Amino acid sequence: MRWAPGPRPPDGIKAEQVTPRLARSLLGIPPHPRRTLTWDRGRETAEHHAVAIEAKTPIYLCKPRSPWQRGTSENTDRLLLQYLPKGADLHTFSQADLDAIAHELA
């Protein structure tokens, strides 16, 4: 199976581009659901320590080749693909569109 990129964030996919947006987004989530986060290991999350500090949320990284540690993430990715196909340009979605998707998945 050939890997295909998922939707790209509007500001880019490098850690320095993703970090500020992630931190702001996490602060918009009530504290209870974001007590801790477990992320897959990707270049875009290389600055996870900065996100954790700014969002006041501990972030853990899955161990390589340990898919059972990221079950929720994998399931959410599959659900998101119903709304945001691989390679989709997120510039074509408004914030209201993205909020509606998030609300349906919550």
PDB file as gemmi writes it, atoms N, CA and C in Angstrom:
CRYST1    1.000    1.000    1.000  90.00  90.00  90.00 P 1                      
ATOM      1  N   MET A   1       0.846  -1.177   0.000  1.00  0.00           N  
ATOM      2  CA  MET A   1       0.000   0.000   0.000  1.00  0.00           C  
ATOM      3  C   MET A   1       0.895   1.245   0.000  1.00  0.00           C  
ATOM      4  N   ARG A   2       0.575   2.179  -0.819  1.00  0.00           N  
ATOM      5  CA  ARG A   2       1.358   3.406  -0.935  1.00  0.00           C  
ATOM      6  C   ARG A   2       0.790   4.468  -0.007  1.00  0.00           C  
ATOM      7  N   TRP A   3       1.657   5.149   0.732  1.00  0.00           N  
ATOM      8  CA  TRP A   3       1.228   6.191   1.659  1.00  0.00           C  
ATOM      9  C   TRP A   3       0.810   7.430   0.888  1.00  0.00           C  
ATOM     10  N   ALA A   4      -0.294   8.012   1.298  1.00  0.00           N  
ATOM     11  CA  ALA A   4      -0.759   9.275   0.700  1.00  0.00           C  
ATOM     12  C   ALA A   4      -0.943  10.278   1.822  1.00  0.00           C  
ATOM     13  N   PRO A   5      -0.511  11.503   1.634  1.00  0.00           N  
ATOM     14  CA  PRO A   5      -0.630  12.491   2.698  1.00  0.00           C  
ATOM     15  C   PRO A   5      -2.082  12.815   3.001  1.00  0.00           C  
ATOM     16  N   GLY A   6      -2.347  13.148   4.258  1.00  0.00           N  
ATOM     17  CA  GLY A   6      -3.685  13.560   4.662  1.00  0.00           C  
ATOM     18  C   GLY A   6      -3.876  15.041   4.378  1.00  0.00           C  
ATOM     19  N   PRO A   7      -4.951  15.608   4.904  1.00  0.00           N  
ATOM     20  CA  PRO A   7      -5.188  17.043   4.695  1.00  0.00           C  
ATOM     21  C   PRO A   7      -4.036  17.863   5.271  1.00  0.00           C  
ATOM     22  N   ARG A   8      -3.671  18.907   4.596  1.00  0.00           N  
ATOM     23  CA  ARG A   8      -2.559  19.746   5.043  1.00  0.00           C  
ATOM     24  C   ARG A   8      -3.082  20.962   5.787  1.00  0.00           C  
ATOM     25  N   PRO A   9      -2.468  21.263   6.940  1.00  0.00           N  
ATOM     26  CA  PRO A   9      -2.857  22.470   7.657  1.00  0.00           C  
ATOM     27  C   PRO A   9      -2.588  23.706   6.803  1.00  0.00           C  
ATOM     28  N   PRO A  10      -3.401  24.754   6.954  1.00  0.00           N  
ATOM     29  CA  PRO A  10      -3.248  25.939   6.096  1.00  0.00           C  
ATOM     30  C   PRO A  10      -1.918  26.676   6.270  1.00  0.00           C  
ATOM     31  N   ASP A  11      -1.287  26.567   7.446  1.00  0.00           N  
ATOM     32  CA  ASP A  11      -0.028  27.279   7.675  1.00  0.00           C  
ATOM     33  C   ASP A  11       1.196  26.458   7.321  1.00  0.00           C  
ATOM     34  N   GLY A  12       1.026  25.188   6.963  1.00  0.00           N  
ATOM     35  CA  GLY A  12       2.149  24.322   6.634  1.00  0.00           C  
ATOM     36  C   GLY A  12       2.221  23.152   7.593  1.00  0.00           C  
ATOM     37  N   ILE A  13       3.170  22.238   7.328  1.00  0.00           N  
ATOM     38  CA  ILE A  13       3.253  21.021   8.124  1.00  0.00           C  
ATOM     39  C   ILE A  13       4.536  20.909   8.945  1.00  0.00           C  
ATOM     40  N   LYS A  14       5.371  21.917   8.912  1.00  0.00           N  
ATOM     41  CA  LYS A  14       6.587  21.883   9.717  1.00  0.00           C  
ATOM     42  C   LYS A  14       6.246  22.206  11.166  1.00  0.00           C  
ATOM     43  N   ALA A  15       7.044  21.675  12.092  1.00  0.00           N  
ATOM     44  CA  ALA A  15       6.766  21.838  13.518  1.00  0.00           C  
ATOM     45  C   ALA A  15       6.589  23.299  13.911  1.00  0.00           C  
ATOM     46  N   GLU A  16       7.434  24.176  13.391  1.00  0.00           N  
ATOM     47  CA  GLU A  16       7.331  25.593  13.779  1.00  0.00           C  
ATOM     48  C   GLU A  16       6.059  26.246  13.243  1.00  0.00           C  
ATOM     49  N   GLN A  17       5.454  25.658  12.219  1.00  0.00           N  
ATOM     50  CA  GLN A  17       4.194  26.175  11.678  1.00  0.00           C  
ATOM     51  C   GLN A  17       2.992  25.574  12.409  1.00  0.00           C  
ATOM     52  N   VAL A  18       3.113  24.330  12.824  1.00  0.00           N  
ATOM     53  CA  VAL A  18       2.012  23.610  13.455  1.00  0.00           C  
ATOM     54  C   VAL A  18       1.881  23.946  14.944  1.00  0.00           C  
ATOM     55  N   THR A  19       3.006  24.145  15.629  1.00  0.00           N  
ATOM     56  CA  THR A  19       3.013  24.318  17.079  1.00  0.00           C  
ATOM     57  C   THR A  19       2.092  25.430  17.578  1.00  0.00           C  
ATOM     58  N   PRO A  20       2.165  26.658  17.062  1.00  0.00           N  
ATOM     59  CA  PRO A  20       1.280  27.711  17.597  1.00  0.00           C  
ATOM     60  C   PRO A  20      -0.201  27.399  17.400  1.00  0.00           C  
ATOM     61  N   ARG A  21      -0.537  26.853  16.243  1.00  0.00           N  
ATOM     62  CA  ARG A  21      -1.943  26.530  15.960  1.00  0.00           C  
ATOM     63  C   ARG A  21      -2.429  25.402  16.877  1.00  0.00           C  
ATOM     64  N   LEU A  22      -1.597  24.388  17.102  1.00  0.00           N  
ATOM     65  CA  LEU A  22      -1.981  23.294  17.990  1.00  0.00           C  
ATOM     66  C   LEU A  22      -2.233  23.796  19.402  1.00  0.00           C  
ATOM     67  N   ALA A  23      -1.324  24.617  19.906  1.00  0.00           N  
ATOM     68  CA  ALA A  23      -1.475  25.130  21.261  1.00  0.00           C  
ATOM     69  C   ALA A  23      -2.763  25.940  21.397  1.00  0.00           C  
ATOM     70  N   ARG A  24      -3.031  26.825  20.430  1.00  0.00           N  
ATOM     71  CA  ARG A  24      -4.267  27.635  20.474  1.00  0.00           C  
ATOM     72  C   ARG A  24      -5.500  26.740  20.419  1.00  0.00           C  
ATOM     73  N   SER A  25      -5.455  25.732  19.565  1.00  0.00           N  
ATOM     74  CA  SER A  25      -6.600  24.832  19.435  1.00  0.00           C  
ATOM     75  C   SER A  25      -6.840  24.044  20.714  1.00  0.00           C  
ATOM     76  N   LEU A  26      -5.769  23.572  21.326  1.00  0.00           N  
ATOM     77  CA  LEU A  26      -5.917  22.803  22.560  1.00  0.00           C  
ATOM     78  C   LEU A  26      -6.507  23.648  23.686  1.00  0.00           C  
ATOM     79  N   LEU A  27      -6.130  24.903  23.736  1.00  0.00           N  
ATOM     80  CA  LEU A  27      -6.674  25.772  24.783  1.00  0.00           C  
ATOM     81  C   LEU A  27      -8.177  25.999  24.612  1.00  0.00           C  
ATOM     82  N   GLY A  28      -8.702  25.747  23.425  1.00  0.00           N  
ATOM     83  CA  GLY A  28     -10.132  25.883  23.171  1.00  0.00           C  
ATOM     84  C   GLY A  28     -10.936  24.668  23.621  1.00  0.00           C  
ATOM     85  N   ILE A  29     -10.257  23.593  24.022  1.00  0.00           N  
ATOM     86  CA  ILE A  29     -10.922  22.374  24.489  1.00  0.00           C  
ATOM     87  C   ILE A  29     -11.036  22.459  26.008  1.00  0.00           C  
ATOM     88  N   PRO A  30     -12.181  22.113  26.577  1.00  0.00           N  
ATOM     89  CA  PRO A  30     -12.307  22.137  28.038  1.00  0.00           C  
ATOM     90  C   PRO A  30     -11.225  21.272  28.696  1.00  0.00           C  
ATOM     91  N   PRO A  31     -10.806  21.630  29.901  1.00  0.00           N  
ATOM     92  CA  PRO A  31      -9.697  20.915  30.560  1.00  0.00           C  
ATOM     93  C   PRO A  31      -9.917  19.409  30.736  1.00  0.00           C  
ATOM     94  N   HIS A  32     -11.118  18.974  31.050  1.00  0.00           N  
ATOM     95  CA  HIS A  32     -11.332  17.552  31.323  1.00  0.00           C  
ATOM     96  C   HIS A  32     -10.966  16.645  30.145  1.00  0.00           C  
ATOM     97  N   PRO A  33     -11.433  16.922  28.918  1.00  0.00           N  
ATOM     98  CA  PRO A  33     -11.074  16.032  27.805  1.00  0.00           C  
ATOM     99  C   PRO A  33      -9.601  16.120  27.395  1.00  0.00           C  
ATOM    100  N   ARG A  34      -8.897  17.135  27.826  1.00  0.00           N  
ATOM    101  CA  ARG A  34      -7.488  17.257  27.416  1.00  0.00           C  
ATOM    102  C   ARG A  34      -6.541  17.088  28.603  1.00  0.00           C  
ATOM    103  N   ARG A  35      -6.898  16.217  29.531  1.00  0.00           N  
ATOM    104  CA  ARG A  35      -6.014  15.984  30.684  1.00  0.00           C  
ATOM    105  C   ARG A  35      -4.637  15.520  30.237  1.00  0.00           C  
ATOM    106  N   THR A  36      -4.594  14.627  29.261  1.00  0.00           N  
ATOM    107  CA  THR A  36      -3.334  14.206  28.639  1.00  0.00           C  
ATOM    108  C   THR A  36      -3.620  13.912  27.171  1.00  0.00           C  
ATOM    109  N   LEU A  37      -2.577  13.941  26.365  1.00  0.00           N  
ATOM    110  CA  LEU A  37      -2.682  13.605  24.949  1.00  0.00           C  
ATOM    111  C   LEU A  37      -1.586  12.610  24.594  1.00  0.00           C  
ATOM    112  N   THR A  38      -1.901  11.691  23.703  1.00  0.00           N  
ATOM    113  CA  THR A  38      -0.899  10.768  23.171  1.00  0.00           C  
ATOM    114  C   THR A  38      -0.871  10.956  21.673  1.00  0.00           C  
ATOM    115  N   TRP A  39       0.279  11.312  21.153  1.00  0.00           N  
ATOM    116  CA  TRP A  39       0.429  11.591  19.730  1.00  0.00           C  
ATOM    117  C   TRP A  39       1.308  10.564  19.068  1.00  0.00           C  
ATOM    118  N   ASP A  40       1.080  10.411  17.793  1.00  0.00           N  
ATOM    119  CA  ASP A  40       1.948   9.610  16.954  1.00  0.00           C  
ATOM    120  C   ASP A  40       3.246  10.397  16.772  1.00  0.00           C  
ATOM    121  N   ARG A  41       4.294   9.721  16.378  1.00  0.00           N  
ATOM    122  CA  ARG A  41       5.566  10.405  16.155  1.00  0.00           C  
ATOM    123  C   ARG A  41       5.615  10.926  14.725  1.00  0.00           C  
ATOM    124  N   GLY A  42       5.606  12.224  14.584  1.00  0.00           N  
ATOM    125  CA  GLY A  42       5.701  12.827  13.269  1.00  0.00           C  
ATOM    126  C   GLY A  42       6.557  14.078  13.360  1.00  0.00           C  
ATOM    127  N   ARG A  43       7.130  14.467  12.248  1.00  0.00           N  
ATOM    128  CA  ARG A  43       7.971  15.671  12.246  1.00  0.00           C  
ATOM    129  C   ARG A  43       7.199  16.898  12.686  1.00  0.00           C  
ATOM    130  N   GLU A  44       5.894  16.921  12.358  1.00  0.00           N  
ATOM    131  CA  GLU A  44       5.090  18.092  12.701  1.00  0.00           C  
ATOM    132  C   GLU A  44       4.882  18.240  14.209  1.00  0.00           C  
ATOM    133  N   THR A  45       5.121  17.175  14.974  1.00  0.00           N  
ATOM    134  CA  THR A  45       4.946  17.254  16.432  1.00  0.00           C  
ATOM    135  C   THR A  45       6.287  17.286  17.169  1.00  0.00           C  
ATOM    136  N   ALA A  46       7.345  17.635  16.460  1.00  0.00           N  
ATOM    137  CA  ALA A  46       8.678  17.664  17.062  1.00  0.00           C  
ATOM    138  C   ALA A  46       8.775  18.650  18.221  1.00  0.00           C  
ATOM    139  N   GLU A  47       7.970  19.688  18.207  1.00  0.00           N  
ATOM    140  CA  GLU A  47       8.003  20.688  19.284  1.00  0.00           C  
ATOM    141  C   GLU A  47       6.870  20.449  20.283  1.00  0.00           C  
ATOM    142  N   HIS A  48       6.582  19.164  20.542  1.00  0.00           N  
ATOM    143  CA  HIS A  48       5.472  18.837  21.436  1.00  0.00           C  
ATOM    144  C   HIS A  48       5.672  19.387  22.851  1.00  0.00           C  
ATOM    145  N   HIS A  49       6.916  19.554  23.285  1.00  0.00           N  
ATOM    146  CA  HIS A  49       7.161  20.125  24.620  1.00  0.00           C  
ATOM    147  C   HIS A  49       6.629  21.555  24.699  1.00  0.00           C  
ATOM    148  N   ALA A  50       6.832  22.339  23.669  1.00  0.00           N  
ATOM    149  CA  ALA A  50       6.336  23.719  23.650  1.00  0.00           C  
ATOM    150  C   ALA A  50       4.812  23.750  23.664  1.00  0.00           C  
ATOM    151  N   VAL A  51       4.181  22.841  22.928  1.00  0.00           N  
ATOM    152  CA  VAL A  51       2.712  22.766  22.913  1.00  0.00           C  
ATOM    153  C   VAL A  51       2.215  22.387  24.304  1.00  0.00           C  
ATOM    154  N   ALA A  52       2.860  21.396  24.924  1.00  0.00           N  
ATOM    155  CA  ALA A  52       2.447  20.935  26.258  1.00  0.00           C  
ATOM    156  C   ALA A  52       2.521  22.062  27.280  1.00  0.00           C  
ATOM    157  N   ILE A  53       3.576  22.844  27.223  1.00  0.00           N  
ATOM    158  CA  ILE A  53       3.740  23.950  28.174  1.00  0.00           C  
ATOM    159  C   ILE A  53       2.691  25.026  27.940  1.00  0.00           C  
ATOM    160  N   GLU A  54       2.518  25.427  26.692  1.00  0.00           N  
ATOM    161  CA  GLU A  54       1.574  26.502  26.393  1.00  0.00           C  
ATOM    162  C   GLU A  54       0.129  26.082  26.666  1.00  0.00           C  
ATOM    163  N   ALA A  55      -0.205  24.823  26.344  1.00  0.00           N  
ATOM    164  CA  ALA A  55      -1.584  24.345  26.531  1.00  0.00           C  
ATOM    165  C   ALA A  55      -1.812  23.775  27.931  1.00  0.00           C  
ATOM    166  N   LYS A  56      -0.733  23.712  28.727  1.00  0.00           N  
ATOM    167  CA  LYS A  56      -0.828  23.159  30.089  1.00  0.00           C  
ATOM    168  C   LYS A  56      -1.434  21.755  30.073  1.00  0.00           C  
ATOM    169  N   THR A  57      -0.960  20.941  29.111  1.00  0.00           N  
ATOM    170  CA  THR A  57      -1.459  19.585  28.920  1.00  0.00           C  
ATOM    171  C   THR A  57      -0.276  18.653  28.676  1.00  0.00           C  
ATOM    172  N   PRO A  58      -0.108  17.611  29.507  1.00  0.00           N  
ATOM    173  CA  PRO A  58       0.976  16.657  29.242  1.00  0.00           C  
ATOM    174  C   PRO A  58       0.743  15.936  27.907  1.00  0.00           C  
ATOM    175  N   ILE A  59       1.798  15.811  27.122  1.00  0.00           N  
ATOM    176  CA  ILE A  59       1.718  15.131  25.830  1.00  0.00           C  
ATOM    177  C   ILE A  59       2.736  13.996  25.830  1.00  0.00           C  
ATOM    178  N   TYR A  60       2.257  12.831  25.451  1.00  0.00           N  
ATOM    179  CA  TYR A  60       3.108  11.649  25.355  1.00  0.00           C  
ATOM    180  C   TYR A  60       3.187  11.233  23.898  1.00  0.00           C  
ATOM    181  N   LEU A  61       4.305  10.635  23.515  1.00  0.00           N  
ATOM    182  CA  LEU A  61       4.480  10.146  22.149  1.00  0.00           C  
ATOM    183  C   LEU A  61       4.441   8.620  22.153  1.00  0.00           C  
ATOM    184  N   CYS A  62       3.765   8.045  21.171  1.00  0.00           N  
ATOM    185  CA  CYS A  62       3.705   6.599  21.026  1.00  0.00           C  
ATOM    186  C   CYS A  62       5.088   6.062  20.697  1.00  0.00           C  
ATOM    187  N   LYS A  63       5.321   4.858  21.130  1.00  0.00           N  
ATOM    188  CA  LYS A  63       6.576   4.207  20.774  1.00  0.00           C  
ATOM    189  C   LYS A  63       6.513   3.775  19.312  1.00  0.00           C  
ATOM    190  N   PRO A  64       7.656   3.825  18.620  1.00  0.00           N  
ATOM    191  CA  PRO A  64       7.666   3.372  17.223  1.00  0.00           C  
ATOM    192  C   PRO A  64       7.205   1.916  17.112  1.00  0.00           C  
ATOM    193  N   ARG A  65       6.503   1.611  16.060  1.00  0.00           N  
ATOM    194  CA  ARG A  65       6.004   0.261  15.784  1.00  0.00           C  
ATOM    195  C   ARG A  65       5.150  -0.289  16.920  1.00  0.00           C  
ATOM    196  N   SER A  66       4.359   0.575  17.555  1.00  0.00           N  
ATOM    197  CA  SER A  66       3.458   0.167  18.636  1.00  0.00           C  
ATOM    198  C   SER A  66       2.058   0.720  18.367  1.00  0.00           C  
ATOM    199  N   PRO A  67       1.372   0.225  17.343  1.00  0.00           N  
ATOM    200  CA  PRO A  67       0.086   0.799  16.944  1.00  0.00           C  
ATOM    201  C   PRO A  67      -0.986   0.719  18.019  1.00  0.00           C  
ATOM    202  N   TRP A  68      -0.886  -0.224  18.949  1.00  0.00           N  
ATOM    203  CA  TRP A  68      -1.889  -0.330  20.003  1.00  0.00           C  
ATOM    204  C   TRP A  68      -1.866   0.879  20.936  1.00  0.00           C  
ATOM    205  N   GLN A  69      -0.797   1.658  20.909  1.00  0.00           N  
ATOM    206  CA  GLN A  69      -0.714   2.851  21.746  1.00  0.00           C  
ATOM    207  C   GLN A  69      -1.436   4.041  21.121  1.00  0.00           C  
ATOM    208  N   ARG A  70      -1.878   3.910  19.903  1.00  0.00           N  
ATOM    209  CA  ARG A  70      -2.528   5.042  19.254  1.00  0.00           C  
ATOM    210  C   ARG A  70      -3.884   4.664  18.651  1.00  0.00           C  
ATOM    211  N   GLY A  71      -4.616   3.817  19.355  1.00  0.00           N  
ATOM    212  CA  GLY A  71      -5.913   3.355  18.879  1.00  0.00           C  
ATOM    213  C   GLY A  71      -6.892   4.483  18.625  1.00  0.00           C  
ATOM    214  N   THR A  72      -7.036   5.402  19.573  1.00  0.00           N  
ATOM    215  CA  THR A  72      -7.977   6.509  19.396  1.00  0.00           C  
ATOM    216  C   THR A  72      -7.566   7.374  18.221  1.00  0.00           C  
ATOM    217  N   SER A  73      -6.273   7.621  18.086  1.00  0.00           N  
ATOM    218  CA  SER A  73      -5.772   8.440  16.991  1.00  0.00           C  
ATOM    219  C   SER A  73      -6.073   7.780  15.642  1.00  0.00           C  
ATOM    220  N   GLU A  74      -5.798   6.490  15.533  1.00  0.00           N  
ATOM    221  CA  GLU A  74      -6.045   5.778  14.277  1.00  0.00           C  
ATOM    222  C   GLU A  74      -7.535   5.776  13.948  1.00  0.00           C  
ATOM    223  N   ASN A  75      -8.373   5.555  14.953  1.00  0.00           N  
ATOM    224  CA  ASN A  75      -9.818   5.545  14.726  1.00  0.00           C  
ATOM    225  C   ASN A  75     -10.302   6.925  14.295  1.00  0.00           C  
ATOM    226  N   THR A  76      -9.824   7.969  14.962  1.00  0.00           N  
ATOM    227  CA  THR A  76     -10.223   9.333  14.610  1.00  0.00           C  
ATOM    228  C   THR A  76      -9.769   9.673  13.199  1.00  0.00           C  
ATOM    229  N   ASP A  77      -8.567   9.255  12.829  1.00  0.00           N  
ATOM    230  CA  ASP A  77      -8.077   9.498  11.469  1.00  0.00           C  
ATOM    231  C   ASP A  77      -9.014   8.883  10.436  1.00  0.00           C  
ATOM    232  N   ARG A  78      -9.449   7.646  10.681  1.00  0.00           N  
ATOM    233  CA  ARG A  78     -10.369   6.989   9.738  1.00  0.00           C  
ATOM    234  C   ARG A  78     -11.693   7.747   9.655  1.00  0.00           C  
ATOM    235  N   LEU A  79     -12.200   8.216  10.799  1.00  0.00           N  
ATOM    236  CA  LEU A  79     -13.450   8.970  10.801  1.00  0.00           C  
ATOM    237  C   LEU A  79     -13.290  10.296  10.063  1.00  0.00           C  
ATOM    238  N   LEU A  80     -12.163  10.977  10.284  1.00  0.00           N  
ATOM    239  CA  LEU A  80     -11.926  12.264   9.615  1.00  0.00           C  
ATOM    240  C   LEU A  80     -11.864  12.125   8.095  1.00  0.00           C  
ATOM    241  N   LEU A  81     -11.352  11.000   7.631  1.00  0.00           N  
ATOM    242  CA  LEU A  81     -11.231  10.794   6.191  1.00  0.00           C  
ATOM    243  C   LEU A  81     -12.591  10.765   5.494  1.00  0.00           C  
ATOM    244  N   GLN A  82     -13.667  10.540   6.247  1.00  0.00           N  
ATOM    245  CA  GLN A  82     -15.006  10.604   5.664  1.00  0.00           C  
ATOM    246  C   GLN A  82     -15.345  12.042   5.260  1.00  0.00           C  
ATOM    247  N   TYR A  83     -14.769  13.011   5.957  1.00  0.00           N  
ATOM    248  CA  TYR A  83     -15.049  14.431   5.709  1.00  0.00           C  
ATOM    249  C   TYR A  83     -13.916  15.125   4.968  1.00  0.00           C  
ATOM    250  N   LEU A  84     -12.691  14.722   5.264  1.00  0.00           N  
ATOM    251  CA  LEU A  84     -11.500  15.367   4.706  1.00  0.00           C  
ATOM    252  C   LEU A  84     -10.670  14.312   3.983  1.00  0.00           C  
ATOM    253  N   PRO A  85     -10.873  14.128   2.698  1.00  0.00           N  
ATOM    254  CA  PRO A  85     -10.135  13.090   1.981  1.00  0.00           C  
ATOM    255  C   PRO A  85      -8.632  13.352   1.964  1.00  0.00           C  
ATOM    256  N   LYS A  86      -7.876  12.294   1.783  1.00  0.00           N  
ATOM    257  CA  LYS A  86      -6.418  12.418   1.715  1.00  0.00           C  
ATOM    258  C   LYS A  86      -6.045  13.445   0.655  1.00  0.00           C  
ATOM    259  N   GLY A  87      -5.101  14.301   0.996  1.00  0.00           N  
ATOM    260  CA  GLY A  87      -4.638  15.311   0.064  1.00  0.00           C  
ATOM    261  C   GLY A  87      -5.533  16.542  -0.020  1.00  0.00           C  
ATOM    262  N   ALA A  88      -6.608  16.585   0.783  1.00  0.00           N  
ATOM    263  CA  ALA A  88      -7.525  17.734   0.741  1.00  0.00           C  
ATOM    264  C   ALA A  88      -6.796  19.006   1.161  1.00  0.00           C  
ATOM    265  N   ASP A  89      -7.137  20.091   0.533  1.00  0.00           N  
ATOM    266  CA  ASP A  89      -6.566  21.396   0.870  1.00  0.00           C  
ATOM    267  C   ASP A  89      -7.474  22.042   1.916  1.00  0.00           C  
ATOM    268  N   LEU A  90      -6.970  22.200   3.133  1.00  0.00           N  
ATOM    269  CA  LEU A  90      -7.792  22.748   4.210  1.00  0.00           C  
ATOM    270  C   LEU A  90      -8.166  24.207   3.986  1.00  0.00           C  
ATOM    271  N   HIS A  91      -7.507  24.872   3.034  1.00  0.00           N  
ATOM    272  CA  HIS A  91      -7.890  26.247   2.696  1.00  0.00           C  
ATOM    273  C   HIS A  91      -9.306  26.305   2.118  1.00  0.00           C  
ATOM    274  N   THR A  92      -9.783  25.172   1.588  1.00  0.00           N  
ATOM    275  CA  THR A  92     -11.111  25.156   0.971  1.00  0.00           C  
ATOM    276  C   THR A  92     -12.227  25.002   2.007  1.00  0.00           C  
ATOM    277  N   PHE A  93     -11.860  24.778   3.274  1.00  0.00           N  
ATOM    278  CA  PHE A  93     -12.837  24.627   4.348  1.00  0.00           C  
ATOM    279  C   PHE A  93     -12.807  25.851   5.243  1.00  0.00           C  
ATOM    280  N   SER A  94     -13.968  26.328   5.610  1.00  0.00           N  
ATOM    281  CA  SER A  94     -14.024  27.447   6.560  1.00  0.00           C  
ATOM    282  C   SER A  94     -13.856  26.903   7.975  1.00  0.00           C  
ATOM    283  N   GLN A  95     -13.592  27.781   8.919  1.00  0.00           N  
ATOM    284  CA  GLN A  95     -13.500  27.352  10.307  1.00  0.00           C  
ATOM    285  C   GLN A  95     -14.838  26.768  10.759  1.00  0.00           C  
ATOM    286  N   ALA A  96     -15.940  27.327  10.260  1.00  0.00           N  
ATOM    287  CA  ALA A  96     -17.269  26.801  10.599  1.00  0.00           C  
ATOM    288  C   ALA A  96     -17.419  25.366  10.085  1.00  0.00           C  
ATOM    289  N   ASP A  97     -16.903  25.087   8.874  1.00  0.00           N  
ATOM    290  CA  ASP A  97     -16.947  23.718   8.338  1.00  0.00           C  
ATOM    291  C   ASP A  97     -16.188  22.762   9.253  1.00  0.00           C  
ATOM    292  N   LEU A  98     -14.984  23.169   9.639  1.00  0.00           N  
ATOM    293  CA  LEU A  98     -14.138  22.312  10.485  1.00  0.00           C  
ATOM    294  C   LEU A  98     -14.769  22.131  11.861  1.00  0.00           C  
ATOM    295  N   ASP A  99     -15.372  23.200  12.398  1.00  0.00           N  
ATOM    296  CA  ASP A  99     -16.039  23.089  13.698  1.00  0.00           C  
ATOM    297  C   ASP A  99     -17.233  22.132  13.614  1.00  0.00           C  
ATOM    298  N   ALA A 100     -17.962  22.174  12.508  1.00  0.00           N  
ATOM    299  CA  ALA A 100     -19.113  21.275  12.313  1.00  0.00           C  
ATOM    300  C   ALA A 100     -18.650  19.816  12.249  1.00  0.00           C  
ATOM    301  N   ILE A 101     -17.534  19.572  11.573  1.00  0.00           N  
ATOM    302  CA  ILE A 101     -16.976  18.211  11.518  1.00  0.00           C  
ATOM    303  C   ILE A 101     -16.583  17.755  12.911  1.00  0.00           C  
ATOM    304  N   ALA A 102     -15.882  18.613  13.644  1.00  0.00           N  
ATOM    305  CA  ALA A 102     -15.466  18.275  15.004  1.00  0.00           C  
ATOM    306  C   ALA A 102     -16.673  17.996  15.890  1.00  0.00           C  
ATOM    307  N   HIS A 103     -17.721  18.784  15.740  1.00  0.00           N  
ATOM    308  CA  HIS A 103     -18.927  18.587  16.544  1.00  0.00           C  
ATOM    309  C   HIS A 103     -19.577  17.234  16.228  1.00  0.00           C  
ATOM    310  N   GLU A 104     -19.620  16.856  14.952  1.00  0.00           N  
ATOM    311  CA  GLU A 104     -20.198  15.563  14.576  1.00  0.00           C  
ATOM    312  C   GLU A 104     -19.394  14.397  15.117  1.00  0.00           C  
ATOM    313  N   LEU A 105     -18.083  14.559  15.192  1.00  0.00           N  
ATOM    314  CA  LEU A 105     -17.223  13.482  15.671  1.00  0.00           C  
ATOM    315  C   LEU A 105     -17.130  13.401  17.191  1.00  0.00           C  
ATOM    316  N   ALA A 106     -17.560  14.473  17.866  1.00  0.00           N  
ATOM    317  CA  ALA A 106     -17.451  14.497  19.347  1.00  0.00           C  
ATOM    318  C   ALA A 106     -18.477  13.601  19.995  1.00  0.00           C  
TER     319      ALA A 106                                                      
END                                                                             
